[in-house]
């Protein structure tokens, strides 16, 4: 009798603790949809990239349960050589976004958000989220067409106070570039290890070999075989120094026939956010919040955001800034989970503004 009582007691404890049959509390999972939308702003790009772009959309777990609830939207821009499929689990990658979102929103259901990522992979493996006749009007596509499409097809809170913009690496650059130009569309911006913020002094003697290699590439097949930084130079040229009279790639490179091209470098410098920040200060002040971070071992980028921090301090712009222990990718998932999503939860509006 005593043995029977003990067995029943232990079984009851297992049930009450959720340990029966090895079961654990299940985290509510959101839904991921990968769709394709047509962009008129990307039509006719000289690279020949399709204007029909994939877009991955994360809908939080409660989205299907209610037909009336509306949500803020965070637009997440991926980095160079990446695409939306990698970040949403359709391809193998170093980080997958939906499980992070599920974890955070399961413990903070009052701040669930829709998260959207367009595929910005191009012939040159990245658009730099810039307007260019060579690659298409990417910054306008994100700020205008994509936002309008998402608002018309999903239950969003369609107001700037409820739209966030963020990105990693090239996507961080794009988030700052697009955010500072469109404070009437987005209210809150976060940059994860943003690349390309500042210029570097160049001379033909100190020039990295990638610049010389880029000038030797003549075919699409050679682009695919090139190393990361050589391809990045071509992508930057397609975005920042397009040339409709220079086939086959319709761009001008900073080095031609072994010589620096000062006019091309000036065009690149004009597209560095730290170089033109003063012209966008009034727009940046219209943002509700802006934050950025980078790892200690991501040396050049960490230095650039220290400068961005100093510039914002000079203008009295409130912002979130942190240099953490890490490199370009190894703690980005953790930063999204423990820092960035909380940043949006605190600064986005989760209520529809009343019309006057």
C-alpha positions in Angstrom: 0.0 0.0 0.0 2.8 2.4 0.9 4.6 1.6 -2.3 1.5 2.3 -4.3 1.0 5.7 -2.6 4.6 6.7 -3.3 4.2 5.9 -7.0 1.0 8.0 -7.3 2.6 10.9 -5.4 5.7 10.9 -7.7 3.5 10.8 -10.8 1.4 13.7 -9.5 4.5 15.8 -9.0 5.6 15.0 -12.6 2.3 16.1 -14.0 2.2 19.3 -12.0 5.7 20.2 -13.0 5.1 19.5 -16.6 7.7 16.7 -16.6 5.3 13.9 -17.5 6.2 12.1 -20.7 9.1 14.6 -21.1 6.8 17.4 -22.0 7.8 21.0 -21.7 6.0 24.3 -22.1 5.6 25.0 -25.8 6.5 28.5 -27.1 3.7 29.9 -29.3 5.1 30.1 -32.9 4.5 32.8 -35.4 3.9 32.2 -39.1 6.4 32.9 -41.8 5.1 33.7 -45.3 7.5 34.1 -48.3 5.8 36.0 -51.1 6.8 37.8 -54.3 5.8 41.3 -55.1 6.3 43.4 -58.2 8.2 46.7 -57.9 7.7 49.4 -60.5 10.6 51.3 -59.0 13.0 48.4 -59.7 11.8 48.0 -63.3 14.3 48.7 -66.1 17.4 48.4 -63.9 20.5 48.0 -66.1 21.8 45.0 -64.2 18.8 43.0 -65.5 17.7 42.0 -62.0 14.0 41.0 -61.7 11.6 43.6 -60.4 9.6 40.8 -58.9 11.2 40.5 -55.4 10.8 37.9 -52.7 9.7 39.3 -49.3 9.6 37.3 -46.1 6.9 38.2 -43.6 6.8 37.1 -39.9 3.3 37.2 -38.4 3.3 36.8 -34.6 1.5 33.8 -33.0 -1.7 35.8 -32.1 -2.2 37.1 -35.6 -4.3 34.1 -36.7 -6.3 34.1 -33.5 -7.8 37.5 -34.0 -9.3 39.1 -37.1 -9.2 42.6 -35.7 -5.9 43.1 -33.8 -3.4 45.3 -35.6 0.4 45.3 -35.2 3.4 47.6 -35.6 5.8 46.6 -38.3 9.6 46.3 -38.1 11.4 46.2 -41.5 14.6 44.2 -41.1 17.2 44.7 -43.9 19.7 41.9 -44.5 23.4 42.2 -45.1 25.6 41.9 -48.2 25.6 38.4 -49.9 22.6 37.5 -47.8 18.9 37.3 -48.7 15.5 37.1 -46.9 15.4 33.3 -47.3 18.5 32.8 -45.1 17.2 34.9 -42.2 13.8 33.2 -42.2 14.9 29.6 -42.3 14.4 28.7 -46.0 18.2 28.3 -46.4 21.0 27.4 -44.1 22.5 30.4 -42.4 24.4 31.6 -39.3 21.3 33.1 -37.8 17.5 32.4 -38.2 15.2 35.2 -37.1 11.7 33.6 -36.4 12.8 31.5 -33.4 14.2 34.6 -31.8 11.0 36.5 -32.4 8.9 33.6 -31.0 11.0 33.5 -27.8 10.8 37.2 -27.2 7.1 37.6 -28.0 6.1 34.5 -25.9 7.3 36.4 -22.8 6.0 39.8 -24.0 2.8 39.2 -25.9 1.7 42.8 -25.5 4.5 43.9 -27.8 4.2 41.4 -30.7 5.2 42.9 -34.1 5.1 41.9 -37.7 8.7 41.7 -39.1 9.4 42.1 -42.9 12.5 41.5 -44.9 12.8 42.1 -48.7 15.3 40.2 -50.8 18.0 42.7 -51.8 20.3 40.2 -53.5 21.3 41.4 -56.9 23.7 40.6 -59.8 26.4 42.1 -57.5 25.0 40.2 -54.5 23.7 43.3 -52.7 21.8 46.5 -53.5 23.3 48.7 -50.8 19.7 49.9 -50.5 20.5 52.9 -52.7 18.8 54.5 -55.6 20.7 53.7 -58.8 19.8 53.4 -62.5 22.1 50.3 -62.5 20.5 48.3 -59.7 17.1 50.1 -59.3 15.5 52.5 -56.8 16.1 50.4 -53.7 15.7 53.0 -51.0 12.4 54.2 -52.5 11.2 50.6 -53.0 11.6 50.0 -49.3 10.2 53.3 -48.0 7.3 53.5 -50.4 6.3 50.4 -52.4 7.1 47.8 -49.7 5.5 49.7 -46.9 2.4 50.4 -49.0 2.1 46.7 -49.9 2.5 45.4 -46.4 0.0 48.0 -45.0 -2.6 47.0 -47.7 -2.2 43.2 -47.3 -1.7 42.7 -43.5 -3.3 44.1 -40.3 -0.7 46.7 -39.6 -0.9 49.9 -37.6 -0.4 52.1 -40.7 1.3 55.1 -39.2 5.0 56.1 -38.8 4.8 55.9 -35.0 4.3 52.1 -35.5 7.0 51.5 -38.1 10.6 50.5 -37.2 13.5 50.1 -39.5 16.7 48.1 -38.8 19.3 46.0 -40.4 22.7 44.2 -40.1 25.9 45.3 -41.9 24.8 46.5 -45.4 21.3 46.5 -43.9 22.4 48.7 -41.1 23.8 51.1 -43.6 20.5 50.9 -45.5 18.5 51.5 -42.4 20.3 54.7 -41.6 20.3 55.9 -45.2 16.5 55.2 -45.6 15.6 56.3 -42.1 17.2 59.7 -42.2 15.5 60.4 -45.5 12.0 59.2 -44.5 11.1 60.3 -41.0 7.5 60.6 -42.2 7.5 56.9 -42.9 9.5 55.4 -40.0 9.8 56.6 -36.4 12.4 54.2 -34.9 15.7 53.0 -36.3 18.3 50.5 -35.1 21.6 49.7 -36.7 23.4 46.4 -36.1 27.1 46.6 -37.1 26.3 49.1 -39.9 28.9 49.1 -42.7 30.1 51.9 -45.0 29.4 54.9 -42.8 32.6 56.7 -43.4 35.4 57.2 -46.0 38.9 55.9 -45.8 41.9 57.8 -47.2 43.1 56.2 -50.5 46.3 56.4 -52.5 47.4 54.1 -55.2 50.3 52.9 -53.0 48.1 51.9 -50.1 45.2 50.6 -52.1 43.9 47.2 -51.1 44.4 44.6 -54.0 40.6 44.1 -54.2 40.3 47.5 -56.0 42.7 46.4 -58.7 41.0 43.0 -59.0 37.6 44.6 -59.4 38.8 46.4 -62.5 39.9 43.1 -64.1 36.4 41.5 -63.9 34.6 41.5 -67.2 31.9 38.8 -67.0 29.0 37.8 -64.7 30.7 34.5 -64.2 33.8 36.2 -62.9 31.7 38.2 -60.4 30.4 35.0 -59.0 33.9 33.6 -58.6 35.4 36.7 -57.1 36.3 37.1 -53.4 33.9 38.8 -50.9 35.6 42.2 -50.9 36.1 42.4 -54.7 32.4 41.7 -55.2 31.6 44.3 -52.5 33.5 46.9 -54.5 31.5 46.1 -57.6 28.2 46.3 -55.6 29.2 49.7 -54.2 30.1 51.0 -57.6 26.8 49.8 -59.0 25.0 51.7 -56.2 27.1 54.8 -55.8 28.8 55.4 -59.2 26.5 54.0 -61.8 27.2 54.8 -65.5 24.5 54.0 -68.1 27.2 54.5 -70.8 29.6 52.0 -69.5 28.6 48.4 -70.3 28.6 45.5 -69.5 28.1 46.4 -65.8 27.1 50.1 -66.2 29.3 51.4 -63.4 32.5 53.3 -62.8 35.1 51.9 -60.4 37.4 53.9 -58.1 40.4 52.3 -60.0 40.7 52.2 -63.7 43.8 50.8 -65.5 45.7 51.0 -62.3 44.9 54.6 -61.6 42.7 56.2 -59.0 39.6 57.9 -60.2 39.0 61.0 -58.0 35.5 61.8 -59.4 34.3 58.2 -58.6 35.8 58.4 -55.1 33.9 61.7 -54.6 30.7 60.0 -55.5 31.3 57.2 -53.0 32.2 59.8 -50.3 28.9 61.6 -51.0 27.1 58.3 -50.1 28.8 57.8 -46.7 26.3 58.8 -44.0 28.9 60.3 -41.7 29.9 62.7 -44.6 26.4 64.0 -45.2 25.0 63.6 -41.7 24.7 67.4 -41.1 22.3 67.7 -44.0 19.9 65.2 -42.4 20.0 66.4 -38.8 16.5 67.9 -38.9 15.1 64.7 -40.3 16.9 62.6 -37.7 15.5 64.8 -34.9 12.0 63.9 -36.1 12.7 60.2 -35.3 11.3 58.9 -32.0 14.4 56.9 -31.3 17.6 55.7 -33.0 20.1 53.1 -31.7 23.2 51.3 -32.9 25.8 48.8 -31.8 28.9 46.9 -32.9 31.4 44.3 -31.6 34.8 45.1 -30.3 36.5 42.9 -32.8 34.5 44.5 -35.7 37.2 47.2 -35.4 36.5 49.6 -38.4 32.7 49.5 -37.9 33.1 50.0 -34.1 35.2 53.1 -34.7 32.7 54.5 -37.2 29.8 54.2 -34.8 31.8 55.8 -32.1 32.1 58.8 -34.5 28.3 58.6 -35.1 27.8 58.7 -31.3 30.0 61.8 -31.1 28.1 63.5 -33.9 24.7 62.8 -32.3 26.0 64.1 -29.0 27.2 67.2 -30.6 23.7 67.9 -31.9 22.0 66.8 -28.7 20.2 63.9 -30.4 19.2 61.3 -27.8 20.2 57.8 -28.9 21.2 54.3 -27.8 24.8 53.3 -28.4 26.9 50.3 -27.3 30.2 48.6 -28.2 29.9 45.0 -27.0 32.4 42.1 -26.8 32.1 40.3 -30.2 32.8 40.3 -33.9 30.7 41.1 -37.0 28.2 38.2 -36.6 28.9 36.0 -33.5 26.5 37.9 -31.2 24.0 39.5 -33.5 21.3 37.0 -32.7 21.8 37.8 -29.0 21.7 41.5 -29.7 18.4 41.2 -31.6 16.9 39.2 -28.8 18.1 41.1 -25.8 18.5 44.6 -27.1 17.0 45.5 -30.4 13.5 44.0 -30.0 13.2 45.6 -26.5 14.3 48.9 -28.1 11.4 48.7 -30.6 9.0 47.6 -27.8 9.8 50.7 -25.8 9.7 53.2 -28.7 7.1 52.0 -31.2 3.4 52.8 -30.7 1.2 49.8 -30.3 -2.0 51.9 -30.5 -3.7 53.3 -33.6 -3.5 57.1 -33.5 -6.9 58.7 -33.4 -7.8 60.7 -36.5 -8.5 64.3 -36.0 
